[in-house]
């Protein structure tokens, strides 16, 4: 009896505390922030350097810890040290600028616009620079929170910077004792995602979903969405491995974890593969129970992938399931009996061969899991290097990005304009807590309309619930120590949920700010109504910015995204074809091409999902675009199936028929790049080629031909759809 996979995803609180990186992040902030309140407990600490009272000093340090925790990067110790030094310097400059310009509204507005633009443009240099820019703006707004005109300009800035430095050093020490915790968790989450994908794919062998084209189409859409989560985990795991490899290439644990990544890549390629039109399988084998056997096998493979993820996360040895071994053997026997029956009746040879190919592919996943249980997964698992890139100076990168065609430039203009307008509104309307307006804009305004809309909803709901909880708590709690404890606990939960459940995280950050203000001014209850009003106003500003300032509607991105995917698919197909001639290989060039292709497929799916959150007027040709995204995903899946079975074919050099067919398929993929007119002659030649050669081949070659046929006709579908879909700006204005 199969245990539902969803039951495996329940974690005990103790297990989560030990293994979850988000909980680790919350715990780090909890300890570091708690220690910043030492000055509040000791009146003699820092008496010479600062004029503020001990509690105000502690709260400033606390805000520095908060800002540092939000922009924390997961890198090797060497790069972490550089990052900490950089953010301390940038944060001090940003905070000092606020202190100096705050009394002069006009200069402050000009400085806010230019500095916001400059900081957001840092994203053009890479992810870490993006965090530096965001964090600098965040610390500037935090400086506004604690601004006091009667103290030296450097005092608040210095305290915030000390808080940033303290958390950075504390985090560095924390990670020194377990440098691979985040990598283990990312790999575990990767296998959990692979597990969910296989659980969903098992629906293709159900009578309900697998018996109709619409059912298969729906399942394919769900699989494409799950592939987005898989590629996000792959990308994060890959980045961590690469950064650790720079300084610890001979570390045994890193080599061991890299082996898991290597296995995950191969499992992903196999489970994404499509060998046949699944709706026809139900038609051909509806009288047999064989498809239910495939359904159960995929569910058990899914369960084992989850168990492997758990083993990685908990530093345990993965045990290959005995039940899975039995199911693999039983299904092989049933498949053999069915094959004999089909041969006796002389029918369904093509479907039977496809079914055997599907079994062989799933058995390949089982072999990979056995390899892990035998601790052989590190064999041949080279570290995957970064894709070769032309090195450019910082100046050239920034210069290339300063154009209204780049997303970084557009977002920098939106943020700088929105923050400036927010400050003008705060100043003109004399809003006493107007910094919330700026904070809301900074957190809600995202690079895309769909992400901004999601953040708006999450921020609003989280704020309202946070205030609903905060009001009665403030009525019941009065002591300073109790409020400090609740403030630190709120920070812990904020960081525990910030990346996984933003709306829940906002509840706790709202409580954090309420306690902070009550400790600073004793007016925590009074700021609750302004918090609601300014959150709503900031959200409205963000929506106006993303709608009218360089709007990036997803519909306009589809031509380039489809073109990129088809071009990468062509490279992927060529490398797979070469390995049928020279032999199977998992070299870095092949792995990089495969990764880029699947990543491009996930990007296209993400754009489609984002489009559904945009205004209806910007969703023209929705049905056609949906079909196009589905066909592009199918193209990658068919190439992945060809890749899953790749091996050196005997006498390939003399098999001119197969070579010609591979060339014909490659040509059809290349014609889908940006077809202006359909090449009817090439289409006719492709169709005729499959008619002529299909019956002349047998065995492995026939299986390859069937897969080539699926790839070719899917590429033709993409060409036809691109002709129908007119990606013209006029249609969506």
N, C-alpha and C positions, 0 to 999 in steps of 0.2 A: 504493500500500500504506500502510495506517494504522499509524503508530508508536504503540504502547501509551502511554497518557497517564502511566502510573506511571513511565515512564523519564524523563519531564521533571522529576520531583520530586527528582532526585538533585542535590544542591548540592556543589560542590567546597568544600574547607575554606577556600580563599582567598576565594571568593565569599561564603561565610557570614560570614567575619570582617569583610568590607567592608560587607555589607548587613543582616545579621541584628541586630535590636535587642536580643535577649537576649544575643548575644555582645558587643554594644556595652556592655550593662549589666555583664557580667562583666569586660570590659576596664577599664571605669571603676573598678570596685571593686578590681581587681588593682593598678592604678596608685596609686589613693588609699591603699589599704591598705599597699602596699609603702613608701610615703613616711612612713607612721606609725612605721616602724621606724628612722627617722633618729635619734631619741633613744637607741635601743639601741646605735647605733654611735658615739654621742658622749656620753661620761660627764659633760661639762660643761654639757649642755643642761638647762634647768629645775632647777638645783640648789637654788634658793632657795624655789621655790613648792611643791615636792612632796617628801615624805619617802620615797616608793617608789624602788626602783632603776630605772634606765633601761629595762630589759626589761619590767618590770611596767607602767611608764608607756606603753610602746609597745603592749602587749597590751590595755590599757584603751582606748587610742585606736582600736585595731583593732576591738574590740567595738562601739564607737560607729559606726565606718564600716559594720560589718555591719548594725546595726540601721537606720541611715539608708538603706542600700541596699535593704533589704527593704520599707520603706514608701515608697520613692521614688514621686513622682507625675509623670505626664506632662502638663504644663500649660504655658501661656505663661510667659515670664520673670517677669512681674509677679506672677502668682499663685504661681509657684515660690518667689520671694523671701519672700512672706508665709507660705507653707507651711514653709519652712526655719526662719523665726523662731519660728513656733508650736511646731514639734516640738522645737526646742532648749529652749524654755521648759518645755514639758510633760515632756520627758524629764528635765530637771534636777530638776523637782519630784518626779517619780516615783522617780528614783534616790535623791534626798535622803531621801525618806520611808522608803525601805528601810533606808538607813544609820542613820537615827535610831531606827526602831522595831525593828530586827533583834534587839537584846538583850532585847526584851520580847515574848515569844511571844504572849501573849493580845492585847495591843494590836496586834501585827503581824497576827494573824489577822483581827481586826475591820477594821483598815485595809485589808488585802488584799481582803476581801469588798466593802467599800463602794467602794474605788477601782476595783476590777475592774468592778463594776456600772456605776459612773459613766463609766468610759472606754468600755465597750462600748455604752452608751446614746448615745454621740456619733455612732454610725452613723445615728441618726435624722435627723441634720443633713445627711447626704450622704456620698459616697464618700471624699473627702479626710479628713473628720472620723473616718470609720471607721478609716482608716490611722493617724491620730494616736492613737486609742484603743488599737489593737492594738500599735502601736510603743511606747507608754508602758508597757504591760504587759511587752513584750519587754525593754525596757531595765531594768525593775525586776528581772526574773529574771537578766539579765546582771549586774546589780549584786550579786545574791546569789552569783554565780560568783566574783567578785573581792573579796567582802567580807573586810575585815581590821579586826578590832576595835581595833587599836593605832594607827590613823591617823585624822586629822581627818575628820568626817562628810562634809565637802564635797569632799574630795580626789578620791575615786573618781567622784562625780557630775560634778564639773567636767571630769575627763578624758574621760568618756564623752560629755559634751555637746560638748566640743571636737572629738572624733572625728566626731560627728553634723554639727556645723557645717562641719568641713573637707570632708567628703564632699559636703554640700549645695552649698557654694560651688564645689567642683571640678566637680560635675555641671552646675551653672549655666553655668560657663565652657565646658565640653564641648559643651553643647547650643547655645551661642551660635554656634559655628562651623558647625553643621548642624542648624538648628532643626526641619527637616521630615523628618528621617530616620525617626522612628517613624511618621509619617503615611504616608510612602511604603511602609514595610513593611506597615502595616495594610491599605493599599489593594491592595498586591500579594497579600497573603494573602486578601483579599476576592475577587480575581479567581481565585486558585487554588481557593477554595471553590466559586465559581460554575462553574469548570471541572469539578470533581469531581461537582457536582450534574448537569451535563449528561451527563457520562460515564455516571452511574448511570441517568439518564432514558432514554438510548439503548436500555437493556434492554427498554423497553416495546415496541420495534419488533423485538425478537428473537422468533423462533418459539417458543422455550422459555418465556420469561417472559410474553410478550404474548398468548399464545393461551388463557390460562385466567384466571378471576377471581381464583383464589388467587395466581397468579403476579403479577398486576397489584397485588393487595393487598399482597403482600410488597415489591414495588418501591416502592409508595407509602409504606410504612412507612420504608424506607431513605431515601427522598427527604425525608421529614419530619424524620428525624434529621439529615441533612446540612443541612437548612434551619436547624437550631439553630446550627450552626457559622457559617453565612452571616450570620445576624442578630447573632451576637456580634461578628463583624468589622464589620458595618454600624454597630453601636452604638459600638464603640471608635473607628472612623474618624470618625463623626459628632461624637463628643465632642471629639476632637482638633481637628477643623476649627472647631468652635464656639469653643473656647478660644483658638485662634490668631486667629480672626476678630476677637475682642475688641480686639486690639492691632495686627493687621497686615492689615486688611481690603483694602488696596490692593497687597499683595505679589503680584508676578506669579507666583511659584512656587506660592503658596497658591491663587491663582485657577486655575492650571493643574491642580493636584491636586484641587481641588474639582470640576473638570470630569470627572475620572475617576469620582469618587463619583456624580455626576449620571448618567453613563452606566451605572454599575453598578446603580443603582436600576432603571433601565428594562430592562436585561438581566434582572435578577432577576424582575421582574414577568412578563416574557415567558416565561422558562424554567419558571416555576412554573405557568404556565397549562395548563389541561386543557380541550380542545375536544370530546372525544368519549370514549365508553367504549372504552378501548384494546383490550379483549378482542374487541370486535366488528370492529375493523379487521383483525385476523388472519383472522377468519372470512370477511369480505367480500373480502379481497385476497390470500388465501393462494396463489392460483395465479399471482400477479404478483410481480416482484422489487422492486416500488416501496417496500415497507416496509424492505427492506435498504438502499435508497438513503437513507431517512430516518435509519436507524441510523448509516450512515457520515457523513451530514451533521452529525448531532449530535456525533459523535466529533471531527470536524474543527473544529466551532465550539468544542468543549471545548478542543482543542489550541490554538486561537488565543487563547482567553481566558487560558490559562496563559502563552502568549508575551507577551500584553499585561501580565500581572502581572510577568513577568521584566523587561520593558522599563521599567516604573515603578520597580521596585526598583533597577535599575542605571542609572537616569537616561538611558535610551536612547530612541530614536524607535521606536515600534511600526510594523512593516511588515505590512500586510495580506497574507494568504496567497494566492498565485496559485492554489494547489490548491483553496482554498475557493471562489474565484470560479468555477473550472471546475465544481466539484461542484454549486454553486447553479444554474448554467445548465443542466447536464446533467439535474438532477432536475426542473427546470421543464419541459424538453422532454418527459421521460418522463411527467410528470404530465399534460401537455397531450394526449399520445397516448392515455393511459389514459382521460382524460375523454371523448375522442371515441369510444372503444370502448364505454364505459359508456353514453353517450347513444345510440349505435347499437343497443345491446342493451336500452335502456330499463330499467335497473335500478341499484340502489344510489346513487340521487341524493343521499340524505342523507349517506351515508358518504363519497361523493366530495367533497361540499361541505366536510365536516369535514376531509378530508385536505388540501384546498386551503387551508383556514384554518390548519391546522398548518404548512403550507409557508410561508404568508404571515407567520406569526408568527416562524418561524426566520429567514426572510429579513430580518425587521425587526431581529433580533439582528445579522445580518451587516451591515446598513446602519449600525448603531451602531458596530460595529468599524471599518468604513470611515471613518466620521466621525472616529474617533480618529486613524486613520492620516493623515487629511488635516488634522489639528490644528483641527478644528471643534467639538471636544467641549465647549468652554467657552461656546459660544453658547447663551444662555438658561439657563445653569447658575447660578441665584441661590444664594447661601449659605442653607442651610436653618437657620432660627432655632430656638431652643428653644421647646417647647410652652408656651403661655401658662399661667402658674400664679399662684395667689393668693399674694402675699408674706405670710409669717408670721414673727413674731419667733422667736428661738431658744427662748425660754421656752415659747411656745405649741406649737412643734414637739415639744419634749421632753415637755410635759404630755400631748399627744395620744398619744404613743408609750408612756407609762407605763400600760399595760393589758395583761392577759394575752392579748389578742387580736392583738397586734402581734408579728411575728417578731423584731424588734429587742429587745423587752423579754424575750421567752422566751429568746433566746440569751444576753442579759446575765445573766439569773438562772442559766442553766446554767453559763456560764463562771465567774462569781463563786463559785458553790457548789462547782464542781469544783476550782478553784484553792485554795479554802480547805480543802477536804477533803484535797487533795494535800499542802498545807503541814502540816496536822495529822498526817498519816501520816509525813511526813518527820521532823517533830519527835519524835513519839512512838516511832517505830522507830529514831530516831537514824541516819538514812540519811546517810552522809557526802557523797554526791553527789546529794542529793534534788532539787536544782533541775531535774534532767533529768525528773523526774516532772511538775513544773509546765510545763516547756517542751513536753513531749509533749501534755499536756492543751490547752495554748494552740494548738498547731498541728493537733492531730487533731480536736478537738471543733468541728464545723462546724454551720451552721444546720439542716441536714437529716440524716436518718438515712443516706441513701444516700451523701452526701458524706463523712460521718464514717466510714462503713464502708470507703469507698475509701481515705481518708487513713490509716486504721488499717493496712490491708494494705500500702500503699505505705511507711508509716513503719517498720513492722516489718521488711519485706524490706530496705529501704534501710539500716536500722540494723545488721541482721545481716551484710549484705554489707560495710558500711563497717568493722565490727569485724574481719571476716575478712581484709580487706585491710590494716587498720591494724596488727594485731598483728605480722605479719612485717616491716612497714616499720619499726616502732619497734625491733624486734630488730636491724635492719641499720643504722639511722640513729642517729647519736649527736650530731653537731655542732649547735650552736645555729643557725648560719647556714643549714645545710641544712634544718633543721626549719622555720625561718621561711619559706624559699622554698617548701617543700611546703605550709605553711599557707596562704600567699597563693595558690598554684596551686589548692588545694582550694576556696578562696573563689571564684575565677574560674569554675571548673566548676559550683559550686553555683548561682551566678547565671545561668549560661548555660543550665541545665536546670531551674531552679526552676519556671518557668511552663509548660514544655512536657513535662517528664518528672519529676514530683515524686519518684518512687521513686529515680531516678538521682541527683537533687539531694540526697536524704537521705544517700546513700552519701558524697558529698563533704562535706556539713556534719558528718557523723559523724567523718570524717578531720580536718576543721578543728578540732573540739572536742578530739579526741585529741591533736593536736599542741599545741593551746593549753594543755591541762593539763600536758602533758609539759614545756612551756617554763616554766609557772608553778611547778609543784611537783616535776617530775621523776618523776611517778608515772602517766604516761600509760597504761602497761600495766595498772596496778592498777585503773583506773577502768572497764575494758572490761566485766567481769562486772556491776557495778552498772548500767552503761548499758543492758544487755540487760534486766535485771530491772525497772528503773524505766520503761523504754519500754513493756514489756508491761503493767505496773501502770497507767501513765498512759493507755494505750489502753483498758484495761478500764474505768477511771473515765469516760472519754469516752463509751464505749458505754452505760454505765449512765445517764449524764446525759441523753443524747439519747433514751433509751428511756423514762425515768421522769419526767423534769422537763419538763413542758409538751411532750409528744411532738407533733410536727407531721406526722402521717401524711398522705401525699399524697392518699389517697382522699377525705379531708374537704375538700380544696382544689378538687376537680373542679367542684362546682356553681358556685362563683364564677368559676372560670377559663373554663368553657364559656359562662356567661352573658356574661362580658366579651368573649370572642371573637365571639359571635354579635352582640352589640351593636355592636362595632367593624365587623364585616362588613356590618351594615346601613348604617352611615355610609359605608363604602367603596362599597357598591353604589349608594347614592343619588348620590354624587358622580360615579361612572362614568355612571349614567343621565343626569345633568344634562349631561355632556359630549357625549352623543349629540344633545342639543338645541342646545347653545351652541358646541360645537367642542372639539377636543382641547387640553388644557392640562396643563402640569407645574408648576402654581402650588404655593406652599409649603403651603397648606391641604390640597391633594390629596396631596402627598408625605408630609406628616405623618400623615394618616389611613392611607395605605397602609403606612407604616412601622409604625405602632402595631398595625395588623391583623396583619401578618406576624410582628411581635414577640410578639403575644398567641398566635398559632398555635405559635410556637416554645416559648413558656412552657408551653403545654398539653402539647406533646410531651415537654418536659423533665420535667414532673411525672409523665407516664406512664412514662418511663424510670426515674425515681427510685423509683417504686412497685415496680418489678421487683426492686429491691435490698432492699426492706423485708421483714420477717418474713411468712411465708405467711398467717398469721392476719390480716394487714392488707391482703391482696390479694383481698378478696371481689369477685365479679362481674368478674373480670379480663378475661374474653372480651368481655363487654358494653362495658366501659370502653374496651377496645382498639378495638372497632368504632366507638364514639362519637368517639374521638380521630381515627380515620381519616376519618369522615364530616365532622368539623369541618375537617380539613385539605383535604378534597375541596371543601367549600363555598368556602373561600378561593381554591383553584385555579381553580374555575369562574368566580368573580367576576374573578380576574386575567385569564382568557381573554377575558371580555367587555371588560375594560379595555384589553387589548392591541390590540383592533381598534377602539377608540373613535374616532369622528370625527363631524363634524356631518352629520346626515342631512337630505337635502332634504325640505322640506314636513313636517317632524316635527310642527309645530303642528296640522296637519290629520289626522295619522295617529292617530286616536283608538283604533284597535285595538291598535296597539303601545303607546301610552301606558297603556291599560288593563292590558295584559299586564305591563308594568313595575311598575305599581301592585300587581297581584296577587302578583307575585314578592316585592316589598318587604314586603307584608303577611305572607307566609309566613315570611320571615326574622324579622320582628319577633315573630311568634307563638312562635318557638323560644326566646325570652328566658328564661322560667321557666314552661313550660307546666304548669298544674295539671291541666287536662283538655283533651283534644284537641277542637279546633273542627271537627267533622265537616262542618258546612255550608261553612266556609271551604275545607276540603280538597276537597270536591265541586265547589265553584265554581272552584277553581284547575285541577283536572283538566279540567273542562268547558271552561274558557277556552282551554286549549291544544288541545283537540280541535276547537274551533270556528274558531280563528284560524290554525292551522298551515297549512292548505291555501290560505288567502286571501292569503298574503304570498309574496313571492319576493325573489330577490337578496339584498342586504345584510340586509334585514329578516328573511328566513327564517333566516339564520345567527344573528341576534340572538335570534330566538324559540327556536331550538334550545338556545342557551346559557342563556336564561332558564328553559327547561324543566328543564335539568340543575340549575340553582341551586334552583329551586322544590322539586323532588322530593328534593334533598339536604337542604333545610331541613325537609321533612316527615319524612325519615328521622331527623333529629336530634330532632324533637319526639317521635316514637314511642320512640326509644331512651331519652330522658330520662324517659319514663313508665315504662319497664321498669326502669331503674336507680334503686334507692332509696338515695339518699345519706344514710343514717341512721347515727348514731354507734353504735347498738346492734348493728349488723351487724358491726362490726369490733372490738368490745371483747371 
